Amino acid sequence: MRRTMHKSKAFEDFYSSLNCRTRKKLEYVLQIIQEEEIVSTKFVKKIVNSNFYEIKISTDNEYRVLNFTMDNDSFISSNNVLLLNGFIKKSESDYAKQIIIAQNIMQKEGFIYGNND
């Protein structure tokens, strides 16, 4: 399996803000998502009460979270991944704000994937 990665401007900005070590960790996880049909929840988790997924990376005593969506409701059946936005997780309330940002990115840039209304 080979999934295609699409990157929003917000993702590009987030990625460029990461240090080298964090970038390497993120690139490793993105490679797994691209190449593996089934991906462990160690790397990817569905965000509760949303149609988005997250990648969570721990470095320098902080969690960096990347939101993404796919072109199919089933991760296994997806062929395209859209990397939306990333943030440093400070509290659980960060998720609600970041999901709204992810939805706005999809609307603004005209991305339509899966069932993300």
N, CA, C and O atoms as a GROMACS GRO file, in nm:
protein
  468
    1MET      N    1   0.085  -0.119   0.000
    1MET     CA    2   0.000   0.000   0.000
    1MET      C    3   0.089   0.124   0.000
    1MET      O    4   0.194   0.127   0.063
    2ARG      N    5   0.045   0.222  -0.070
    2ARG     CA    6   0.117   0.350  -0.072
    2ARG      C    7   0.014   0.462  -0.068
    2ARG      O    8  -0.056   0.485  -0.167
    3ARG      N    9   0.006   0.532   0.044
    3ARG     CA   10  -0.085   0.646   0.055
    3ARG      C   11  -0.013   0.772   0.009
    3ARG      O   12   0.108   0.787   0.028
    4THR      N   13  -0.089   0.862  -0.050
    4THR     CA   14  -0.035   0.990  -0.093
    4THR      C   15  -0.058   1.093   0.017
    4THR      O   16  -0.169   1.103   0.071
    5MET      N   17   0.045   1.169   0.050
    5MET     CA   18   0.035   1.272   0.152
    5MET      C   19   0.012   1.408   0.085
    5MET      O   20   0.083   1.445  -0.008
    6HIS      N   21  -0.088   1.480   0.135
    6HIS     CA   22  -0.116   1.616   0.090
    6HIS      C   23  -0.095   1.705   0.212
    6HIS      O   24  -0.132   1.667   0.323
    7LYS      N   25  -0.037   1.822   0.193
    7LYS     CA   26   0.000   1.908   0.306
    7LYS      C   27  -0.066   2.044   0.293
    7LYS      O   28  -0.058   2.109   0.188
    8SER      N   29  -0.131   2.088   0.399
    8SER     CA   30  -0.188   2.222   0.402
    8SER      C   31  -0.077   2.322   0.436
    8SER      O   32   0.030   2.284   0.482
    9LYS      N   33  -0.104   2.447   0.411
    9LYS     CA   34  -0.010   2.555   0.447
    9LYS      C   35   0.016   2.554   0.598
    9LYS      O   36   0.129   2.573   0.643
   10ALA      N   37  -0.090   2.531   0.676
   10ALA     CA   38  -0.076   2.527   0.822
   10ALA      C   39   0.019   2.413   0.864
   10ALA      O   40   0.099   2.429   0.956
   11PHE      N   41   0.009   2.299   0.797
   11PHE     CA   42   0.102   2.190   0.827
   11PHE      C   43   0.245   2.232   0.794
   11PHE      O   44   0.336   2.211   0.874
   12GLU      N   45   0.264   2.290   0.677
   12GLU     CA   46   0.398   2.335   0.636
   12GLU      C   47   0.458   2.431   0.739
   12GLU      O   48   0.576   2.421   0.771
   13ASP      N   49   0.376   2.523   0.789
   13ASP     CA   50   0.423   2.618   0.891
   13ASP      C   51   0.460   2.545   1.020
   13ASP      O   52   0.564   2.574   1.081
   14PHE      N   53   0.376   2.451   1.061
   14PHE     CA   54   0.403   2.372   1.180
   14PHE      C   55   0.533   2.293   1.164
   14PHE      O   56   0.618   2.292   1.253
   15TYR      N   57   0.547   2.226   1.050
   15TYR     CA   58   0.666   2.144   1.023
   15TYR      C   59   0.793   2.228   1.028
   15TYR      O   60   0.894   2.186   1.084
   16SER      N   61   0.789   2.346   0.968
   16SER     CA   62   0.909   2.430   0.965
   16SER      C   63   0.947   2.483   1.103
   16SER      O   64   1.061   2.525   1.124
   17SER      N   65   0.853   2.481   1.197
   17SER     CA   66   0.883   2.528   1.332
   17SER      C   67   0.946   2.420   1.420
   17SER      O   68   0.994   2.450   1.530
   18LEU      N   69   0.948   2.295   1.373
   18LEU     CA   70   0.999   2.184   1.453
   18LEU      C   71   1.151   2.178   1.450
   18LEU      O   72   1.215   2.214   1.351
   19ASN      N   73   1.208   2.132   1.561
   19ASN     CA   74   1.352   2.110   1.562
   19ASN      C   75   1.385   1.981   1.486
   19ASN      O   76   1.295   1.904   1.454
   20CYS      N   77   1.509   1.959   1.458
   20CYS     CA   78   1.554   1.847   1.376
   20CYS      C   79   1.510   1.712   1.433
   20CYS      O   80   1.463   1.626   1.358
   21ARG      N   81   1.524   1.695   1.561
   21ARG     CA   82   1.488   1.568   1.625
   21ARG      C   83   1.340   1.537   1.612
   21ARG      O   84   1.301   1.424   1.583
   22THR      N   85   1.257   1.638   1.632
   22THR     CA   86   1.112   1.621   1.622
   22THR      C   87   1.072   1.595   1.476
   22THR      O   88   0.984   1.513   1.450
   23ARG      N   89   1.136   1.663   1.383
   23ARG     CA   90   1.109   1.640   1.240
   23ARG      C   91   1.138   1.495   1.203
   23ARG      O   92   1.060   1.433   1.130
   24LYS      N   93   1.248   1.442   1.251
   24LYS     CA   94   1.284   1.303   1.220
   24LYS      C   95   1.179   1.206   1.273
   24LYS      O   96   1.142   1.111   1.205
   25LYS      N   97   1.131   1.230   1.395
   25LYS     CA   98   1.027   1.145   1.452
   25LYS      C   99   0.900   1.153   1.368
   25LYS      O  100   0.838   1.051   1.338
   26LEU      N  101   0.862   1.275   1.330
   26LEU     CA  102   0.741   1.293   1.250
   26LEU      C  103   0.757   1.227   1.113
   26LEU      O  104   0.664   1.160   1.066
   27GLU      N  105   0.870   1.244   1.050
   27GLU     CA  106   0.894   1.181   0.919
   27GLU      C  107   0.886   1.029   0.928
   27GLU      O  108   0.837   0.964   0.836
   28TYR      N  109   0.934   0.973   1.037
   28TYR     CA  110   0.927   0.828   1.058
   28TYR      C  111   0.781   0.782   1.062
   28TYR      O  112   0.744   0.685   0.997
   29VAL      N  113   0.699   0.852   1.140
   29VAL     CA  114   0.557   0.815   1.151
   29VAL      C  115   0.485   0.836   1.018
   29VAL      O  116   0.403   0.753   0.979
   30LEU      N  117   0.513   0.945   0.948
   30LEU     CA  118   0.450   0.971   0.819
   30LEU      C  119   0.486   0.861   0.718
   30LEU      O  120   0.402   0.823   0.637
   31GLN      N  121   0.608   0.812   0.724
   31GLN     CA  122   0.649   0.704   0.634
   31GLN      C  123   0.569   0.577   0.664
   31GLN      O  124   0.527   0.507   0.571
   32ILE      N  125   0.547   0.548   0.790
   32ILE     CA  126   0.467   0.431   0.829
   32ILE      C  127   0.324   0.446   0.776
   32ILE      O  128   0.268   0.352   0.721
   33ILE      N  129   0.266   0.565   0.794
   33ILE     CA  130   0.130   0.589   0.747
   33ILE      C  131   0.122   0.572   0.595
   33ILE      O  132   0.026   0.514   0.544
   34GLN      N  133   0.222   0.619   0.525
   34GLN     CA  134   0.224   0.608   0.379
   34GLN      C  135   0.233   0.463   0.332
   34GLN      O  136   0.167   0.425   0.235
   35GLU      N  137   0.312   0.383   0.399
   35GLU     CA  138   0.348   0.252   0.346
   35GLU      C  139   0.274   0.134   0.407
   35GLU      O  140   0.267   0.029   0.344
   36GLU      N  141   0.219   0.148   0.526
   36GLU     CA  142   0.155   0.035   0.593
   36GLU      C  143   0.003   0.044   0.584
   36GLU      O  144  -0.056   0.151   0.602
   37GLU      N  145  -0.060  -0.070   0.555
   37GLU     CA  146  -0.206  -0.073   0.546
   37GLU      C  147  -0.269  -0.052   0.684
   37GLU      O  148  -0.366   0.022   0.698
   38ILE      N  149  -0.213  -0.118   0.784
   38ILE     CA  150  -0.262  -0.107   0.921
   38ILE      C  151  -0.152  -0.041   1.004
   38ILE      O  152  -0.036  -0.081   0.998
   39VAL      N  153  -0.191   0.061   1.080
   39VAL     CA  154  -0.094   0.138   1.160
   39VAL      C  155  -0.134   0.130   1.307
   39VAL      O  156  -0.251   0.147   1.342
   40SER      N  157  -0.038   0.105   1.391
   40SER     CA  158  -0.060   0.091   1.535
   40SER      C  159  -0.114   0.221   1.596
   40SER      O  160  -0.083   0.331   1.551
   41THR      N  161  -0.196   0.205   1.699
   41THR     CA  162  -0.247   0.322   1.772
   41THR      C  163  -0.135   0.390   1.849
   41THR      O  164  -0.154   0.499   1.903
   42LYS      N  165  -0.020   0.328   1.855
   42LYS     CA  166   0.097   0.394   1.913
   42LYS      C  167   0.133   0.518   1.831
   42LYS      O  168   0.184   0.616   1.884
   43PHE      N  169   0.106   0.512   1.700
   43PHE     CA  170   0.141   0.620   1.609
   43PHE      C  171   0.022   0.709   1.572
   43PHE      O  172   0.036   0.830   1.559
   44VAL      N  173  -0.093   0.647   1.554
   44VAL     CA  174  -0.210   0.719   1.504
   44VAL      C  175  -0.332   0.682   1.586
   44VAL      O  176  -0.355   0.565   1.616
   45LYS      N  177  -0.410   0.783   1.622
   45LYS     CA  178  -0.535   0.758   1.695
   45LYS      C  179  -0.645   0.845   1.637
   45LYS      O  180  -0.621   0.956   1.590
   46LYS      N  181  -0.766   0.792   1.640
   46LYS     CA  182  -0.883   0.868   1.600
   46LYS      C  183  -0.914   0.965   1.713
   46LYS      O  184  -0.910   0.927   1.830
   47ILE      N  185  -0.945   1.088   1.678
   47ILE     CA  186  -0.981   1.188   1.780
   47ILE      C  187  -1.128   1.167   1.814
   47ILE      O  188  -1.214   1.168   1.726
   48VAL      N  189  -1.156   1.148   1.941
   48VAL     CA  190  -1.292   1.120   1.988
   48VAL      C  191  -1.386   1.233   1.947
   48VAL      O  192  -1.351   1.351   1.952
   49ASN      N  193  -1.506   1.194   1.906
   49ASN     CA  194  -1.612   1.288   1.866
   49ASN      C  195  -1.572   1.376   1.747
   49ASN      O  196  -1.615   1.491   1.739
   50SER      N  197  -1.493   1.322   1.656
   50SER     CA  198  -1.457   1.396   1.535
   50SER      C  199  -1.427   1.295   1.424
   50SER      O  200  -1.424   1.174   1.448
   51ASN      N  201  -1.406   1.346   1.305
   51ASN     CA  202  -1.365   1.261   1.193
   51ASN      C  203  -1.218   1.280   1.162
   51ASN      O  204  -1.172   1.247   1.052
   52PHE      N  205  -1.144   1.332   1.257
   52PHE     CA  206  -1.001   1.357   1.239
   52PHE      C  207  -0.920   1.253   1.315
   52PHE      O  208  -0.968   1.185   1.405
   53TYR      N  209  -0.794   1.242   1.274
   53TYR     CA  210  -0.698   1.154   1.339
   53TYR      C  211  -0.583   1.240   1.390
   53TYR      O  212  -0.566   1.355   1.349
   54GLU      N  213  -0.503   1.182   1.480
   54GLU     CA  214  -0.388   1.254   1.533
   54GLU      C  215  -0.264   1.168   1.531
   54GLU      O  216  -0.268   1.045   1.544
   55ILE      N  217  -0.153   1.236   1.515
   55ILE     CA  218  -0.021   1.180   1.538
   55ILE      C  219   0.032   1.256   1.658
   55ILE      O  220   0.033   1.379   1.659
   56LYS      N  221   0.077   1.185   1.760
   56LYS     CA  222   0.130   1.251   1.880
   56LYS      C  223   0.276   1.212   1.896
   56LYS      O  224   0.310   1.094   1.900
   57ILE      N  225   0.362   1.313   1.905
   57ILE     CA  226   0.506   1.292   1.916
   57ILE      C  227   0.554   1.358   2.045
   57ILE      O  228   0.523   1.474   2.072
   58SER      N  229   0.630   1.285   2.123
   58SER     CA  230   0.685   1.338   2.248
   58SER      C  231   0.834   1.368   2.230
   58SER      O  232   0.913   1.280   2.200
   59THR      N  233   0.869   1.495   2.248
   59THR     CA  234   1.010   1.536   2.250
   59THR      C  235   1.025   1.654   2.346
   59THR      O  236   0.933   1.735   2.361
   60ASP      N  237   1.140   1.661   2.408
   60ASP     CA  238   1.171   1.774   2.496
   60ASP      C  239   1.063   1.798   2.601
   60ASP      O  240   1.029   1.913   2.631
   61ASN      N  241   1.010   1.690   2.658
   61ASN     CA  242   0.907   1.698   2.762
   61ASN      C  243   0.780   1.767   2.716
   61ASN      O  244   0.707   1.824   2.798
   62GLU      N  245   0.751   1.764   2.585
   62GLU     CA  246   0.629   1.823   2.532
   62GLU      C  247   0.570   1.725   2.429
   62GLU      O  248   0.641   1.647   2.366
   63TYR      N  249   0.438   1.734   2.415
   63TYR     CA  250   0.372   1.658   2.309
   63TYR      C  251   0.339   1.753   2.195
   63TYR      O  252   0.281   1.859   2.216
   64ARG      N  253   0.376   1.712   2.076
   64ARG     CA  254   0.334   1.783   1.956
   64ARG      C  255   0.232   1.694   1.887
   64ARG      O  256   0.255   1.575   1.865
   65VAL      N  257   0.120   1.754   1.854
   65VAL     CA  258   0.009   1.680   1.796
   65VAL      C  259  -0.016   1.731   1.656
   65VAL      O  260  -0.019   1.852   1.633
   66LEU      N  261  -0.033   1.640   1.563
   66LEU     CA  262  -0.063   1.674   1.425
   66LEU      C  263  -0.200   1.617   1.390
   66LEU      O  264  -0.222   1.497   1.405
   67ASN      N  265  -0.291   1.701   1.343
   67ASN     CA  266  -0.423   1.657   1.299
   67ASN      C  267  -0.420   1.626   1.150
   67ASN      O  268  -0.356   1.696   1.072
   68PHE      N  269  -0.491   1.519   1.113
   68PHE     CA  270  -0.503   1.488   0.971
   68PHE      C  271  -0.636   1.420   0.943
   68PHE      O  272  -0.706   1.378   1.035
   69THR      N  273  -0.670   1.410   0.816
   69THR     CA  274  -0.790   1.340   0.774
   69THR      C  275  -0.755   1.258   0.652
   69THR      O  276  -0.644   1.267   0.599
   70MET      N  277  -0.850   1.176   0.606
   70MET     CA  278  -0.824   1.087   0.493
   70MET      C  279  -0.940   1.090   0.395
   70MET      O  280  -1.044   1.148   0.424
   71ASP      N  281  -0.921   1.028   0.280
   71ASP     CA  282  -1.023   1.027   0.176
   71ASP      C  283  -1.124   0.914   0.193
   71ASP      O  284  -1.208   0.893   0.106
   72ASN      N  285  -1.118   0.843   0.304
   72ASN     CA  286  -1.210   0.732   0.328
   72ASN      C  287  -1.236   0.723   0.477
   72ASN      O  288  -1.149   0.756   0.558
   73ASP      N  289  -1.355   0.679   0.513
   73ASP     CA  290  -1.387   0.664   0.655
   73ASP      C  291  -1.306   0.552   0.720
   73ASP      O  292  -1.288   0.550   0.842
   74SER      N  293  -1.259   0.459   0.641
   74SER     CA  294  -1.178   0.348   0.689
   74SER      C  295  -1.031   0.378   0.666
   74SER      O  296  -0.990   0.406   0.553
   75PHE      N  297  -0.952   0.372   0.770
   75PHE     CA  298  -0.807   0.398   0.756
   75PHE      C  299  -0.746   0.299   0.658
   75PHE      O  300  -0.663   0.338   0.575
   76ILE      N  301  -0.785   0.174   0.666
   76ILE     CA  302  -0.728   0.070   0.581
   76ILE      C  303  -0.757   0.098   0.433
   76ILE      O  304  -0.672   0.070   0.348
   77SER      N  305  -0.874   0.152   0.402
   77SER     CA  306  -0.914   0.177   0.263
   77SER      C  307  -0.867   0.312   0.209
   77SER      O  308  -0.885   0.340   0.091
   78SER      N  309  -0.808   0.393   0.292
   78SER     CA  310  -0.770   0.528   0.248
   78SER      C  311  -0.649   0.524   0.156
   78SER      O  312  -0.557   0.444   0.174
   79ASN      N  313  -0.651   0.613   0.057
   79ASN     CA  314  -0.540   0.626  -0.037
   79ASN      C  315  -0.472   0.762  -0.025
   79ASN      O  316  -0.356   0.777  -0.065
   80ASN      N  317  -0.542   0.860   0.030
   80ASN     CA  318  -0.490   0.996   0.043
   80ASN      C  319  -0.504   1.043   0.186
   80ASN      O  320  -0.606   1.023   0.251
   81VAL      N  321  -0.399   1.106   0.235
   81VAL     CA  322  -0.397   1.163   0.370
   81VAL      C  323  -0.373   1.312   0.355
   81VAL      O  324  -0.284   1.355   0.282
   82LEU      N  325  -0.453   1.391   0.425
   82LEU     CA  326  -0.436   1.535   0.426
   82LEU      C  327  -0.386   1.579   0.562
   82LEU      O  328  -0.459   1.569   0.662
   83LEU      N  329  -0.263   1.627   0.568
   83LEU     CA  330  -0.202   1.676   0.692
   83LEU      C  331  -0.250   1.818   0.714
   83LEU      O  332  -0.225   1.905   0.630
   84LEU      N  333  -0.320   1.843   0.823
   84LEU     CA  334  -0.389   1.970   0.843
   84LEU      C  335  -0.312   2.071   0.926
   84LEU      O  336  -0.264   2.171   0.874
   85ASN      N  337  -0.302   2.046   1.055
   85ASN     CA  338  -0.239   2.142   1.145
   85ASN      C  339  -0.174   2.071   1.262
   85ASN      O  340  -0.207   1.957   1.293
   86GLY      N  341  -0.082   2.139   1.326
   86GLY     CA  342  -0.013   2.083   1.441
   86GLY      C  343  -0.005   2.185   1.553
   86GLY      O  344  -0.017   2.305   1.530
   87PHE      N  345   0.016   2.134   1.674
   87PHE     CA  346   0.024   2.222   1.790
   87PHE      C  347   0.097   2.152   1.903
   87PHE      O  348   0.112   2.030   1.903
   88ILE      N  349   0.141   2.230   1.999
   88ILE     CA  350   0.199   2.176   2.122
   88ILE      C  351   0.085   2.158   2.221
   88ILE      O  352   0.016   2.253   2.255
   89LYS      N  353   0.067   2.035   2.268
   89LYS     CA  354  -0.043   2.004   2.358
   89LYS      C  355  -0.008   2.052   2.499
   89LYS      O  356   0.092   2.012   2.557
   90LYS      N  357  -0.094   2.137   2.550
   90LYS     CA  358  -0.077   2.184   2.687
   90LYS      C  359  -0.189   2.134   2.777
   90LYS      O  360  -0.168   2.110   2.896
   91SER      N  361  -0.310   2.116   2.720
   91SER     CA  362  -0.422   2.064   2.798
   91SER      C  363  -0.521   1.997   2.704
   91SER      O  364  -0.511   2.009   2.582
   92GLU      N  365  -0.617   1.927   2.762
   92GLU     CA  366  -0.718   1.858   2.681
   92GLU      C  367  -0.806   1.957   2.604
   92GLU      O  368  -0.860   1.923   2.499
   93SER      N  369  -0.820   2.078   2.655
   93SER     CA  370  -0.904   2.178   2.586
   93SER      C  371  -0.840   2.224   2.455
   93SER      O  372  -0.909   2.282   2.371
   94ASP      N  373  -0.712   2.198   2.435
   94ASP     CA  374  -0.646   2.233   2.310
   94ASP      C  375  -0.710   2.161   2.192
   94ASP      O  376  -0.716   2.216   2.081
   95TYR      N  377  -0.759   2.038   2.214
   95TYR     CA  378  -0.814   1.959   2.106
   95TYR      C  379  -0.935   2.026   2.041
   95TYR      O  380  -0.944   2.033   1.919
   96ALA      N  381  -1.027   2.075   2.121
   96ALA     CA  382  -1.148   2.137   2.067
   96ALA      C  383  -1.113   2.255   1.977
   96ALA      O  384  -1.169   2.270   1.868
   97LYS      N  385  -1.021   2.339   2.022
   97LYS     CA  386  -0.979   2.456   1.941
   97LYS      C  387  -0.911   2.411   1.814
   97LYS      O  388  -0.936   2.468   1.707
   98GLN      N  389  -0.826   2.311   1.822
   98GLN     CA  390  -0.750   2.266   1.706
   98GLN      C  391  -0.837   2.193   1.604
   98GLN      O  392  -0.808   2.197   1.484
   99ILE      N  393  -0.941   2.126   1.650
   99ILE     CA  394  -1.034   2.062   1.556
   99ILE      C  395  -1.108   2.168   1.476
   99ILE      O  396  -1.130   2.151   1.356
  100ILE      N  397  -1.147   2.277   1.541
  100ILE     CA  398  -1.212   2.388   1.470
  100ILE      C  399  -1.116   2.446   1.367
  100ILE      O  400  -1.156   2.476   1.254
  101ILE      N  401  -0.991   2.463   1.405
  101ILE     CA  402  -0.890   2.513   1.311
  101ILE      C  403  -0.876   2.418   1.194
  101ILE      O  404  -0.869   2.462   1.079
  102ALA      N  405  -0.871   2.287   1.219
  102ALA     CA  406  -0.859   2.188   1.112
  102ALA      C  407  -0.979   2.195   1.018
  102ALA      O  408  -0.962   2.189   0.896
  103GLN      N  409  -1.098   2.209   1.073
  103GLN     CA  410  -1.218   2.221   0.989
  103GLN      C  411  -1.211   2.347   0.903
  103GLN      O  412  -1.246   2.345   0.785
  104ASN      N  413  -1.165   2.456   0.961
  104ASN     CA  414  -1.152   2.582   0.886
  104ASN      C  415  -1.048   2.570   0.774
  104ASN      O  416  -1.068   2.625   0.666
  105ILE      N  417  -0.940   2.500   0.800
  105ILE     CA  418  -0.838   2.479   0.696
  105ILE      C  419  -0.900   2.403   0.579
  105ILE      O  420  -0.878   2.439   0.463
  106MET      N  421  -0.976   2.300   0.609
  106MET     CA  422  -1.038   2.222   0.502
  106MET      C  423  -1.133   2.308   0.419
  106MET      O  424  -1.134   2.299   0.297
  107GLN      N  425  -1.212   2.390   0.486
  107GLN     CA  426  -1.307   2.477   0.415
  107GLN      C  427  -1.234   2.583   0.333
  107GLN      O  428  -1.265   2.604   0.215
  108LYS      N  429  -1.138   2.650   0.394
  108LYS     CA  430  -1.067   2.759   0.329
  108LYS      C  431  -0.992   2.712   0.205
  108LYS      O  432  -0.992   2.779   0.102
  109GLU      N  433  -0.929   2.596   0.216
  109GLU     CA  434  -0.848   2.547   0.105
  109GLU      C  435  -0.926   2.453   0.012
  109GLU      O  436  -0.870   2.400  -0.083
  110GLY      N  437  -1.057   2.433   0.041
  110GLY     CA  438  -1.140   2.353  -0.047
  110GLY      C  439  -1.114   2.204  -0.041
  110GLY      O  440  -1.144   2.133  -0.137
  111PHE      N  441  -1.059   2.155   0.069
  111PHE     CA  442  -1.033   2.013   0.081
  111PHE      C  443  -1.159   1.941   0.126
  111PHE      O  444  -1.226   1.985   0.220
  112ILE      N  445  -1.191   1.832   0.061
  112ILE     CA  446  -1.304   1.750   0.101
  112ILE      C  447  -1.255   1.606   0.105
  112ILE      O  448  -1.223   1.547   0.002
  113TYR      N  449  -1.249   1.549   0.224
  113TYR     CA  450  -1.205   1.413   0.243
  113TYR      C  451  -1.299   1.343   0.338
  113TYR      O  452  -1.352   1.406   0.430
  114GLY      N  453  -1.320   1.217   0.318
  114GLY     CA  454  -1.397   1.134   0.411
  114GLY      C  455  -1.530   1.197   0.444
  114GLY      O  456  -1.594   1.257   0.358
  115ASN      N  457  -1.571   1.184   0.569
  115ASN     CA  458  -1.697   1.239   0.618
  115ASN      C  459  -1.675   1.359   0.707
  115ASN      O  460  -1.754   1.380   0.799
  116ASN      N  461  -1.574   1.438   0.684
  116ASN     CA  462  -1.540   1.551   0.771
  116ASN      C  463  -1.627   1.670   0.735
  116ASN      O  464  -1.592   1.749   0.646
  117ASP      N  465  -1.738   1.684   0.802
  117ASP     CA  466  -1.831   1.795   0.775
  117ASP      C  467  -1.792   1.919   0.850
  117ASP      O  468  -1.858   2.022   0.839
   0.00000   0.00000   0.00000
